[in-house]
Amino acid sequence: MWLREELLKAIWHAFTALDVDHRGKVSKSQLKVLSYNLCTVMKIPHDPLTFEEHFKEDDKGPLSNEGYMPYLNRYILDKVQEDFDVLEFYRMCWTLCYKKNIHRHRLIISDADAFKVWCIFNFLSEDKYPLVIVFEEVEYFLRKLTEAMGIGWCEEKFTDYRMQHSAKSCLTVWELIELVGVIYFSNDVDRQILSMSINEVFSELILDILKQVGQDAQQVGGGGKKKRRPEERLGSTRCCVSKGYMMKKGHKRKNWMERWFVLRPTSLTYYVCEDLTEKKGDIVLDQSCCVESLLDKDGKKCLFIIKCLDKSFEISASDKKKKQEWIQAIQTCIQLLRLGLLSPHREARLRRRELRQKQQLDEQHLTERMKNLQAANEAKQRQLEDMRLKMEEAKAKAELEELRRKKKQSDLQDRYRLDLEREKMVRQEMEEQMAQKSSELDQYLQRVRELEDMYHRLQEALEDERQAKQDEEAMRKLQARLLEEEAAKRTELEQIYLKQQRTLTQTEAEKEELMAEQLAKERELQAASQQLDRLEKERQGALEQYQEVSRKLERAANKTKTWKDKVAKHEGLVRLIQPGHKGAQRITNWGPASFTDIELELRKKSWQEKKNQGAPAE
């Protein structure tokens, strides 16, 4: 069943082409014609009454795409079956849109090749509107084109183009057609080779042709005749099968006919020749099919057979390499059908999209982490700035206290100096008066005591000065310690900044390593899981075999014990001859019948069990 998203992409191009004013609205008559054409190419019955009924409330003026979308889903896309020609559907949508957007005189490719590039764009574009293709998918497409042309991939050329369009991360369909037909392959590229390469990539991605015989053979430009190799055109008879074809055995006449085979995810189609015009049949592949190699017979070599439920198809390849390639390709298709997966290219496209989404999430996480680190760094800077301001305030306070202390010390020194000068004057006066006034000795002694008092106060002042000097020294040490802490903090912040830079560089390298390791680990995990399943099956089989051998050994031990008891019981005894019938004497493998029937039956069973035990052991 065709995916609705792929059909909607082509219809979106047609609708956008009809929207001349770019307002998202198209007239009712144009939508009616578009709907009729869609129903025609998709082989859906068209009912004009439903269209009129759906848009009866908006009979005047243009209709919006929001109003047309429910009608498109309900009356057209919900009724789509698999029996319509999807290429005809694509061509109809292409016809409506390409003339208004393409510049034919500038392109080196034909309209047919531009149509194929348009289809490839719809396949590789993102599932959102307006439709664009990211540069990763553009690179994937250009790589496949260069590989098909047999030229090397030029990374610098694509990088230059991407740098010129660095303002945007994607291209529109018309920009992609211009890139292929004007810019990228404009120099030193043969137009026919470019056309053949576009056709090959178109067949692989859009037509789901996984393999066709003779992809390495020379392609034809048109017509229904096959192109033979040069030696065949000259009449050489060395090879009876032309390069690019295989032989198929018929079902009715059992004759071998030359056919051109094309492998798709669900079928192997064979044609008369490589232009794919005359189809001879399909080999429908399903989960029950299998492909096997055959031995050479009937003069045919490199044989293999495809077994289906109702038929089997015998095919002869041109050589052993082609035979092995076809067997592996068909087995891959059958395995994908058993796993219920889409075609390999659709699966690869989904994986690339998932990988891009994961990379975007990783980049978002990295951006958030960088923002968090930047916020933490700014917080550290603010803390450092606050600490610096506090240090400056402490330094200003210390300088102010130092000025006050120096001023106080200077005042004290001036006062003490005045006191000393006054004391000298008093002493001189007292010495002069001692000779004259001996009577005033008591008064003098009193004055001496006062001077001693003043001396003690002076000593205390000196002690205060010494203590102030000690306080000043402690403040200087505190200031030096704060400066050292500030330098240490600044060094620590510089180390943190360098560590952040190294972490960013290391994160980029680790990101690439993690991607490579993830791919390697996925392959190793798949191989390990397969090996684990095989070992589990072998262990289960060994366990069952061990249990069976244990049961047999237990039965053998019980029987051996029973026989040992019987032999011990009857050893050395002579059986009495009892009267009995006079028939023929019983002869056994152990001689004349000297046993009873029960003992003989037990010996037979024991011998049979030993024989059965010997057979599995071998």
Summary of the structure (lengths in Angstrom):
residues: 618
radius of gyration: 51.2
end to end distance: 55.5
largest distance: 188.1
contacts: 1517
relative contact order: 0.03
helix: 66%
strand: 9%
